[in-house]
Amino acid sequence: MSSNPIPQSSGGGGRGGGTSDGLFQKPRDPSMAPRHYRTPRSLPDVCPKEPTGDGRGLCDGPSVVADQHRWTVYNSKVNLPAALNDPRLAKRESDFFTKTWGLDFAETDVMPSFYLPNITREHFSSYLQETAQREKIHERCKNVCPNKDDLSVPTITNNHDKARAELEQVPKIFMKPEFVLNDPATFNAVLPWSHFSVAGGKNSRDVASSRLLQEKLSHYLDVVEVSIARQISFRSEAFFHAMSSQHELQDQMRETADAVAKLRARTAAIDRVMCRGPLRALRDALTRNNCVKLHNKLKLMAAVHQTQPTVQLLLSTSEFVGALELIATTKEVLQQELQGIHSFRHLGSQLCEMERLIDKMMVADFSTYAQSDLNRPFEEDSQVMEKDRLQSLVFGLLRQRKLDFLDIYSDEMIRAAKNVVRQCVVKSVSQISEIDADTVKFHEQMRLMTFHQWFDLLLDIFEHFILFLKRIKATLSVIRNVVLEVLDSSQRSRLAEVTSATNHSNEDEEESGGSALHSGEAELAYLTHEGLFISDALNEAEQRSSITAQARAQTRAEACGSDSASATTESSSSREHNSNTTSSLPIGGAAAIEDVMPSDLELGRVANNVQELLYTASDVSHDRCVKVLMTRAKDGSLERLSSAEFVCLSQAVESFVKDTEEECGRRSMSLRGALQSQANRFVQRFHEERKTKLSLLLDNERWKQAEVPAEFQDLVDSIADGRISLPDRKHTGSEDRKPSEFLCVDGQKYAVVGTVLLLIRMFLEYCQCVNDIPSITTDILTRLTDLLKHFNSRSCQLVLGAGALQVVGLKTITTRNLALASRCLQLVVHYIPVIRAHFETRLQPKQYSVLRHFDHITKDYNDHIAEISAKLVAIMDSMFEKALSKYEVKAPMPSACLRNVCKQMAKMHEAIYELLPEEQTQMLFLRINARFNLHLKRQLARLGVINDGGPQNGLVMVDVAFYSENVQALRSLECLDLNMPEIWEQKR
């Protein structure tokens, strides 16, 4: 039985046995071994690795054809019982494989195979349904026909009990798993030598004991052998059945082996004729591709090796953008394509150090550019200096996220603004021989200039600052355009990526193999700079690329490389070459460039900062001009300017402010504020001078009618025509015309004093200041109202208060003085609405509240005029009271009292007739006549004269008729209703 091959299951013999049909054969006679068997060699790997793409992988795997005539796992021979019953082992191992594979093998969890399905009970459901009926029939047959072994159950049971009883005679120590005679305790238990004599000789007792022990052990052996034989006899039928079927199995195996041998021979022939050639071709193709990859990798390494010299070359020409792009692409290549190359282990840190050096160089170069641009002579063209260089610097700084470069420009701008003022001062001082620039300090030089010299200097500074702002605006416009172009390119690139990602997803899967082969050439082409590197890589790549791959590369170039290409449109040719080749990178360089660019939010913030920097430039220019202005005003020289000079200064400042506002789009207030403070001081001095002058004129005024020069009449006429301002120059021929007695205003004649004529000129000067300096409108208005109040109050003190008697030395204040003062006040009242309208056009609507001062002044003037009229009436009233108190009704008539009254009335009329208008004269005499009637009525009542037609009544009527005739005989009083019947007491 041991010489026949025994079929084994796949899990019992060899672990890497292959299929479930494998056979394990026992050793054969060496002489019967086939002659074509080869020398046995080491076992192949039982877990072959998966193919790696090499050429050897296609041929070194398990092959039925190739393994036909060489030793395989199927040729292994093993005696399973001998392996399991190894006497060298203390106990039978649970798994004999642990003999060579270690004790941990049995305890290690085997991972389930990824290639075998997970079998569950559901997989056998169909089989169980098919066999369910047959199983029921089989169970039924078993019940009907019991097994023959079941018939002898009592016998078997009896035999089994007998065998168990016999086995119980054997000591338990022989049945233990740890039974080992090498153990002294076990050995002493089995062979009790203690029962034997320890003496050197053998006695009969020891011999009998040893013989008894030997017989006992033999008995134990017989019991065990009998038990084993009994167990074998029970299974004898199975043994005979196995032996009877063994011959049939050997015949079938022999036929199968012959068929397999023929199949292997035919398969070997097919392999030799049809497979080895194509497999060799595939292996050669893979080898060639590997060589091409190696060649491209070597060319890529050569290109990377030339990175540092090329960066140095680019930096020598200030091509910072190209250098940064080259460094970024090289770092990308090192991380993706050349990772782990020992010779390039330090190149990454060197490139980072060079990148930091380029950052410092760009910042220094930008600072140098700002100094050169801002400090170059203004006689040069105001266009941007080296526009390409500026664009390259800005793009490089943005790429490196150096977003604080505008602060550098701002600092240089402030220093340049100081130099503008200094250069202008030095230039002006050099033309003035009276000032020694070596001994006089810088600020003192401006104070030693005359106003016209200083004003010319200020105009020169204004002109230079306008050119300065235009230059800054042009430079910042270029910077802003670069920032906006990068922002727009980033947005378009992101949109193109989103669009192309969907369109090219399928193409990426189909062409991933081809593009992977040529990525090295594309990166090498990017690193190629002006023919410095190997240039045949592009040509080879183009020859191997298909039309579809070219279209795909072009589309990706537009999506990924538009940022750098659009941002350096106006750069030099080498930078354009770098930017264009950057777009040929499908994933590497262009994507890396886009990743390091600032975000859209940061770019928008930089663009806003550019505009804010232009506003800052305007503020800085104004601040420097303020320092020039305040340096001049430190000793109060600006306060001592004449009106014309200050107006020129104000107009120049306003013109400069408007020009800067147009250039920068921002209204800076520092220079206006400084001018406003100086204007306030100027207005204070301006007003004090005129108020003092008016006080002097009033104190010296004798209140006599003055002649009106022709120039004042022309001035009044110009006001009537709507020109509320001083004439530019004297009218030709005005000196030849004779002065007139009256001032004609809107068809009315005004008898005025000389002070009022000068007052009219004064308020026109105030109005002219408002025209020239609109910012001081409210202040001028307040000062003008103060001037008008001062004229009103002072004239009242001098005339009504009789202050002129002591100040000027007048003997008395006559009615003519009063009438002339009233007429002057009326002239001022006439012009107050005109002045109000003029100021109203210069004020903002929210400032209209200050116009109420004119209403208060008008009321004060009208009250003053009314007081003068009352004073004239009071003078006549006192004369009537004094004269009529002595009136007597007796002949001759008209009486002397009435004659005196009519004489005084005539003098009064003569004094005011030419000064006051006819209407005012009539109204004044009506009030005087009422006072006359009142006093006459009181006197007649005291005398007891009544209107009874008696003699006394007749005499009174004669006097009344005389009075009425004389009064109505005066000019403009002919139609005056005297109402004389009021002199009589009414009868009750």
NUKE-946563 format. One record per residue (C-alpha): x, z, y; residue in one letter. Coordinates in steps of 0.25 Angstrom, whole numbers, plus 2048, in hexadecimal, padded with zeros to 3 digits. Last residue first. Layout:
BEGIN
XZYA;...
//
This chain:
BEGIN
6EB861AA7R;6F0859AB2K;6FE852AAFQ;709857AB8E;70F84BABFW;71D846ABDI;71983EAB1E;712834ABAP;72082EABCM;721826AAFN;72E820AB2L;72C813AAAD;73880BAACL;7367FCAAFC;73F7FBABAE;74A804AB4L;7547F9AAFS;75A7F9ABDR;755805AC6L;749802ACFA;741809AC5Q;748816AC9V;747814AD8N;738810AD8E;73481CACES;73B826AD7Y;735821AE4F;727820ADDA;72982FAD9V;72D833AE7D;72082CAEDV;718832AE2M;71D840AE5V;71983EAF4L;70B83AAF0G;709846AE7N;70D84FAF2Q;703848AFBP;6F884AAF0G;6F4840AE6G;6F284BADBD;6FF849AD3N;704857AD4I;70E85EADDV;71086CADAG;71E86DADEL;722873AD0R;71A868AC9A;72185EAD2L;72E863ACEQ;72B863ABFR;726855ABFK;732850AC7L;73B856ABCH;733850AB0L;732842AB7N;741842ABAF;744846AABR;73B83AAA6A;742831AB0N;74F834AAAI;74A832A9CR;744824AA1L;752822AA8F;759823A9AL;75081AA93M;751810A9EQ;760810A9ET;761810A8EQ;758803A8FE;7617FDA9AE;76E7FFA92P;77780AA97L;784808A9FL;77F7FFAABE;773808AAEY;77A815AACI;780819AB9A;777810AC2E;76B817ABCH;770825ABEM;773822ACCK;76581CACEA;75F828AC8M;767831AD1Q;76282AADDK;75482AAD9C;755839AD7V;75B83BAE5N;750833AEBR;74683BAE4L;74C848AEAC;74C842AF8A;73D840AF7S;737832AF8P;730836B01M;73283EB0DP;72A847B0BA;727852B02K;726855AF3V;73285DAF0E;73D85AAE5Y;748865AE4K;747867AD5S;746858AD4L;755856AD7A;75B861ACEK;75285DAC2E;75384FAC4F;763850AC4M;762858AB8S;75A84EAB1D;763843AB5M;76F849AAFI;76684DAA2A;76283EAA1V;77083AAA0L;774845A96K;768841A8EA;76D833A8DS;77B838A89I;775841A7FE;76E835A79A;77B82DA78I;781839A71H;77683AA67D;77782BA64N;78682DA62Y;784838A58D;779831A51K;782825A50T;78D82DA4BI;785834A40H;780826A3BD;78E821A3BF;79282DA32H;788828A28R;79181DA24L;799826A1BV;78D825A11S;790817A0FY;79C81AA06Q;7948179F9K;79180A9FDP;7A0806A00Q;7A4805A0EL;7AA7F9A15R;79C7F3A19T;797800A1EE;7A3802A27F;79F7F5A2FH;7907F9A2FA;794807A35R;79D801A40I;7917F8A44V;787803A44P;79180CA4CI;793801A57Y;786803A5FH;788812A5FV;796810A65V;790808A70L;785812A72Q;79081DA74L;797815A7FC;789813A86R;787822A86S;795825A8BA;79281BA96L;785821A9AA;78B82FA9AL;79782AAA3N;78D823AACR;784830AADT;791837AB2T;79A841AABI;7A1848AB7T;7AE849ABEK;7B6842AB2L;7C3848AAFG;7C6841AA2V;7C684DA99V;7BF858AA2Q;7B4850AA7L;7B4847A9AA;7AF853A92G;7A1852A99A;79B856A8CG;792849A8DL;79D841A91V;7AA846A8BL;7A484EA7FQ;79B843A7BC;7A6839A7CS;7AE842A72R;7A2843A68S;79F835A68N;7AD830A67F;7B183AA5CH;7A5836A54K;7A9827A55L;7B782BA51L;7B2834A45D;7A9828A41T;7B581FA41L;7BD829A39R;7B282AA2ET;7B181BA2DL;7C0819A2CI;7C0823A20D;7B581CA1AT;7BB80EA1CT;7C9812A18I;7CA809A0BS;7C57FDA13P;7D27FCA1BI;7D27EFA24D;7C37EFA27N;7C27FEA27V;7CE7FEA31C;7C77F3A3AQ;7BB7FCA3AC;7C3808A40Y;7C97FEA4AE;7BB7FAA4EL;7B8809A50F;7C480AA59M;7C17FDA61R;7B3802A64I;7B9810A68L;7C2808A72L;7B6802A79L;7AF810A79V;7BB816A7FT;7BB80CA8BG;7AD810A8FV;7A1808A8DV;796801A94A;78F7FAA89Y;7877EDA8BK;77E7E8A81Q;77D7DAA7BG;7827DEA6DD;78E7E6A73V;7937E2A81C;79D7ECA87L;79B7EDA96F;7A37ECAA2E;7AB7E0A9DS;7BA7DEA9DP;7BF7D1AA2K;7C47C6A99R;7D27C2A99D;7D67CCA8FE;7CC7C7A85S;7D27B9A86G;7D87B8A78T;7D17C2A6FH;7D97CEA6BK;7DE7CEA5DR;7D97D1A4FD;7CC7D7A55P;7C87E5A50L;7BD7E6A45S;7AE7E6A44I;7AC7D7A45R;79D7D6A44G;79B7CDA50D;7967D9A58A;7A37DFA55I;7AA7D3A5AS;7A37D4A67D;7A77E3A68V;7B57DFA67L;7B47D3A70D;7AE7DDA7BQ;7BA7E6A78F;7C47DBA7AE;7BD7D7A87A;7BF7E5A8DP;7B37EDA91V;7B47F4A9EE;7B2803A9EA;7A780CAA2Q;7AB819AA6K;7AC825A9DW;7B982BAA2R;7BF829A94E;7CD831A93N;7C883BA88D;7C0830A81L;7CC827A80L;7D5832A7BL;7CB836A71S;7C9828A6CL;7D9827A6BK;7D9833A62T;7CE82EA5AK;7D5821A58R;7E2827A54E;7DB831A4BE;7D3826A44H;7E081EA41F;7E782AA3DR;7DD82EA33Q;7DA820A2FV;7E981EA2CF;7E982BA24R;7DD826A1CN;7E4818A1BA;7F081FA15Q;7E8826A0AS;7E0819A08Q;7ED811A07L;7F281B9FCA;7E581A9F5G;7E580A9F5R;7F380B9F0L;7EF8149E4S;7E180D9E2M;7E58029D8S;7D97F89D6R;7DC7F19C8R;7DB7E39C4G;7EA7E19C4C;7ED7D59CDE;7E07D59D5E;7E17E49D7E;7F07E39DBT;7EC7D89E6D;7E07E19EBK;7E97ED9ECV;7F47E59F3F;7EA7DF9FDS;7E47EDA00E;7F27F2A03V;7F67E7A0CA;7E87E9A13Q;7EB7F8A15S;7F97F6A1AL;7F47EBA24C;7E97F5A29V;7F3800A2AF;7FB7F7A33E;7EF7F2A3CA;7EA801A3DS;7F7806A42S;80080DA38L;80381CA3BR;7FD821A2EE;806817A26L;81281EA2CS;80E82CA28G;81C830A22D;81882EA14K;810822A17A;81B818A13R;81E81FA06T;80F820A04M;80E810A05L;81A80D9FCV;8158189F2K;8078119F2V;80E8049EFC;8148099E3R;80780F9DED;8008029E1H;80A7FB9D8S;8098059CDV;7FA8049CDD;7FA7F59CCS;8047F69C1A;7FB8019BAT;7EF7F79BAY;7F87ED9B3L;7FC7F89A9L;7ED7FA9A7E;7EB7EC9A3Q;7F77ED999V;7F17FA994N;7E47F3991N;7EB7E8989A;7F37F4982V;7E67FB97ER;7E07EE979G;7ED7EC970L;7EB7FA96BE;7DD7F8967L;7E07EB960D;7EA7F2958S;7F97F195AP;8017E6952M;8087EC946V;7FE7E793CD;7FE7D9942E;80C7D7941I;80C7DC932A;8007D292FA;8097C7936A;8157CA92DG;80F7CC91FG;8027C791BI;8027B891CP;80E7B6924L;80E7A892AS;8097AF937S;8167B5939T;81D7A7939T;8157A4946N;8197B194DS;8287B0949N;8287A294EH;8227A695BE;82C7B095DR;8377A695BS;83179D965S;82F7A7970S;8227AE973S;8167A897AE;80D7A896ET;8127B6969T;8057BD968A;7FE7B2961S;8077B0956A;8097BF954S;7FA7C1952D;7F67B494CS;7FF7B793FG;7F57BD936C;7E87B4937A;7EF7A793BE;7FA7A9931A;7F07AC926R;7E979F929T;7F6798928Q;7FA79E91BA;7ED79B915R;7EE78C919A;7FC78C913Q;7F8792906A;7ED788905T;7F677C907I;8007818FCS;80D7898FES;8197848F6R;81E77B900Q;81B78490CE;822790905A;82F787903E;82F783911N;82D791916L;83879690EA;84278B912D;84479291FS;84F79D91BI;8517A5928F;8567A3936L;84D797938G;84679C945E;8427A993EH;83E7A992FT;8377B692DL;8297B092DY;82E7A5923A;8337B091AL;8267B791AE;81F7AA916A;8297A790CE;8287B5905G;8197B3905S;81A7A68FDH;8187AC8EFL;80E7B68F3A;8067AA8FAS;8067A28EDG;8017AE8E4G;7F67B38EES;7F07A58EFE;7E47A68E8E;7E17B58ECE;7E47B28FAD;7DC7A68FBE;7D07AE8F7N;7D27B8902S;7D57AD90CH;7C87AC913N;7C47BB913T;7D17C0919A;7D27B4922S;7C77B992BT;7CB7C792CV;7D97C392EE;7D57B9939A;7CD7C5940L;7D97CE940R;7E27C3945S;7D87C0950R;7D87CE955Q;7E77D0954S;7E97C395CS;7E07C8967D;7E77D5968L;7F57CE968V;7F07C4973E;7EA7D097BL;7F77D797AV;7FF7CA97EV;7F67C7989N;7F77D598FR;8067D598FI;8067C7996V;7FC7CD9A0S;8047D99A2L;8107D09A6T;8077C89B0A;8017D49B6K;80E7DB9B8I;8137CF9BFR;8077CE9C8K;8087DD9CAL;8177DB9CFF;8137CF9D8L;8087D89DFI;8127E39DFF;81C7DA9E7H;8127D69F1E;80D7E59F3F;81C7E99F5I;81E7DE9FFD;8127E2A07L;8177F0A07L;8247ECA0CL;81E7E4A17D;8167F0A1BF;8237F8A1BW;8297EEA25Q;81C7EEA2DH;81B7FDA2DF;8297FFA31T;833803A27M;83A811A26L;82F816A1DR;83280CA12M;84180FA13Q;83E81EA12E;83881CA04H;8458159FFF;84F81FA05K;85781AA11V;86681AA11T;86880DA08D;85C806A0DA;860806A1BD;853803A23I;8547FCA31E;8597EFA2BS;84C7ECA24I;84D7E0A1AQ;8537E8A0FS;8487F3A11V;83E7E8A0DS;8457E4A00K;8487F29FCV;83A7F69FEV;8357EA9F6C;83F7ED9EBQ;83B7FC9EAR;82C7F99EAV;82E7EF9DEV;8377F99D7N;82D8039D7K;8237F99D0A;82E7F59C6A;82F8049C2R;8208059C0I;81F7F89B8M;82B7FC9AFE;8238099ABD;8168009A9S;81E7F69A0Y;823801998I;815807997D;8107FA992L;8197FA986F;811806981D;80B7FD976L;8177FC96EK;80F7F9961R;81A7F195BQ;8127E495CR;80E7E796AL;81C7E996EL;8207DC968G;8147D496EF;8177DA97CV;8267D697AL;8237C8976S;8197C6981Q;8237CB98BL;82E7C2986R;8257B6986D;8217B9995K;82F7BA99AE;82B7BE9A8M;81D7BD9ABV;81A7B59B7Q;81C7BB9C5S;8277B19C8D;8337B79CFE;8337BC9DDE;82E7C99D8F;83C7CC9D3P;83C7D29C4R;8397E19C3N;82C7E09BBL;8307D59B1D;83F7DA9AFS;83A7E99ADQ;82E7E59A4A;8387DC99BY;8427E899AT;8377F1996S;8327E798CF;8407E5986D;8427F4985A;8347F597DV;8377E9975M;8457EE971M;8407FC96DK;8367F5964D;8407EC95FI;8497F895BL;83D7FE954R;83B7F194CE;84A7F1949M;8497FF943E;83D7FA93BC;8457EE936L;8507F7932Q;84780092BS;8417F5923G;84F7EE920L;8557FB919H;8507F890BR;8527E990DF;85D7E7903S;8567EF8F8H;84A7E68F8I;83E7F08F5G;8347E98FDQ;8377DB900L;82A7D4901E;8207DE906Q;8277E990EQ;8337E0911L;82B7D5915V;8227DD91EE;82F7E3925K;8347D5927T;8277D192DT;8277DD937A;8367DA93AI;8337CB93DL;8277CE945E;82F7D994DL;83A7CF950A;8307C4954G;8297CD95DV;8367D2963F;83C7C4967E;8457CA971S;8507BE96FT;85A7C8969S;84F7CF962L;84B7C395AL;85A7C1955L;85B7CF951Q;84E7CE94AV;8537C2943T;8607C993FP;8587D4939Q;84E7CC931T;8587C392AQ;8587CB91EH;8497CA91DV;84B7BB91CA;8557BC911A;84C7C690AM;8407BC90BL;84A7B1906K;84D7BA8FAL;83E7BD8F8K;83B7AE8F8N;8467AB8EEH;8417B78E5L;8337B28E6K;8377A48E3V;83F7A98D7C;8337B18D2N;82B7A48D3N;83579D8CBR;8357A78C0T;8267A78C0L;8267988BEA;8317998B4D;8287A38ACR;81D79A8ADL;82578E8A8A;82A79689CR;81C79A899L;81878B89AP;824788890G;822793886R;813791885C;81078387EM;81B780874V;82178D870R;814795872D;80C78B86AI;81778C85FA;81679B85FA;80779B85FT;808792853R;81179B84CA;8097A7850R;7FD7A184AL;80379E83DK;8097AC83CA;7FB7B283FV;7F57A9834A;7FF7AE82AD;7FD7BD82EA;7EE7BB82DT;7EF7B681FE;7F97C181BR;7F07CC822M;7E47C681AQ;7EC7C780DD;7F17D5810Q;7E27DA814L;7DD7D5806E;7E87DC7FFH;7E57E9807Q;7D77E9803S;7D97EE7F5S;7E37F97FAM;7D97FE804A;7CE7FF7FAH;7D78077F1F;7DB8117FCF;7CD812800A;7C98157F1E;7D481F7F0S;7CE8287FBR;7CA8347F3F;7D68327EAS;7DF8347F6I;7D98417FAQ;7DB8467EBR;7E98427EBA;7EB8497F8I;7E58567F3S;7ED8557E6V;7FA8537EEE;7F785F7F7V;7F48687EAV;8008627E4D;8098667F0L;8038747F0Y;8068767E1H;8148717E4S;81687B7EFL;8118867E5K;81A8817DAE;8268827E4Q;8238907E8L;8228947DAL;82F88E7D6R;8358957E3S;82F8A27DES;8348A17D0A;84289E7D4V;8428A97DED;83E8B37D3R;8488AE7C9S;8538B17D3N;85B8A97DBK;8688AE7E1G;86D8AF7F0G;8638B97F4A;8578B67FDV;84D8B77F2S;8418AF7F4F;8348B37F9H;8398B1807S;83B8A3804W;82C8A1807P;82C891806L;82088C80DV;81F898817A;82E898819N;82E88981CF;82388B826T;82A89682DA;83788F82DP;831882833D;83887682DN;82D876822L;82387182CV;81487382BF;80F87283AE;80286A835P;7FE87582CK;7FA87281EM;806877816F;80488581DI;7F6885818K;7FB88980AP;7F68807FFV;7EC8867F6Q;7E1882800E;7E48747FCL;7DF8777EEE;7D287D7F3A;7D18707FCR;7D38677F0A;7C886F7E8K;7BE86E7F4D;7C185F7F6H;7BF85D7E7N;7B28647E7N;7AD85D7F4T;7B18507EDI;7A98537E1T;79D8577E9P;79E84B7F2V;79F8427E6S;79383A7E9L;7978387F8D;7A38307F4D;7998267EFK;7948247FCN;7848257FEP;77C8187FCC;76E81A803V;77482380FN;77F81A810K;77680D810C;76E81381BR;77A816824E;77F807822H;771802825I;77180A832K;77F805835E;77B7F7833R;76F7F883DQ;7787FE848A;7837F4846T;77E7EA851E;77A7F585BQ;7877FC859L;78F7EF85BY;7877ED868S;78A7FB86DS;7987FB86AF;79D7F7878H;79480287EE;79B80D877R;7A780B880T;7B4803880I;7BC80388DN;7C27F588DP;7D07F288AL;7DA7EB894Y;7DC7F789DF;7E0800891S;7DD80E892P;7E9817896M;7EE81F88AV;7EE82E88DD;7FB834888T;7FA83F87EE;7FF838872A;80A831879F;80F83E87FD;816842872L;820837873G;820828870W;829828863T;82283285AK;816832863T;81282585CF;80E82D850F;802833856D;7FC840852S;80A84384CE;80B84983ER;81285683EK;82185A83DA;82584C83DL;831847835R;828845829P;822839830D;814838829N;80E82F834L;819826835A;81A825826A;80B823824P;80C81882FL;817810829N;81B807834V;81E7F8836K;81E7F0843S;81D7E1842N;8107E184AY;8187E6856V;8207DA857T;82C7D4850W;82F7C6853R;8297B984CH;81B7B8851Q;81E7C085ED;81F7B3867A;8127AD862V;80A7BA863V;8107BD871S;8127CB877P;8177C9885G;8257C4889D;8217B588CC;8187B6898L;81F7C289EG;82C7BB89ER;8287B28A9G;8257BD8B2D;8177C08B8G;8177CF8B5T;80F7CD8A7P;80A7DB8A3E;8137E489CK;8147E588DP;80F7F2887C;8147F2879V;8227EE87FD;8297E6874P;82E7EE867L;83D7EC865S;8437E285CR;8417DE84DP;84A7D3848T;8417C7846R;8387C483BY;8397B5836H;83E7B9828R;8327C0825P;8347CE81FA;8337CF810M;8417D380ES;83F7DF817P;8337E480FD;8287E7818R;8257F3821P;8177F6823K;80E7ED82CQ;8067F1838F;7FB7E683BL;7F57E3849G;7E77DF84AD;7E37E8855S;7EC7E185FT;7FA7E3866G;8027EE85FG;8077F586BG;804802865R;8077FF857G;80180584AG;7F580D84BG;7ED807857G;7EC7F9853S;7E67FD845S;7EE7FB838Q;7ED7F182DP;7F77F5821I;8017EC81DP;8047EE80EN;8117F4808S;80C802809S;800800800M;
//
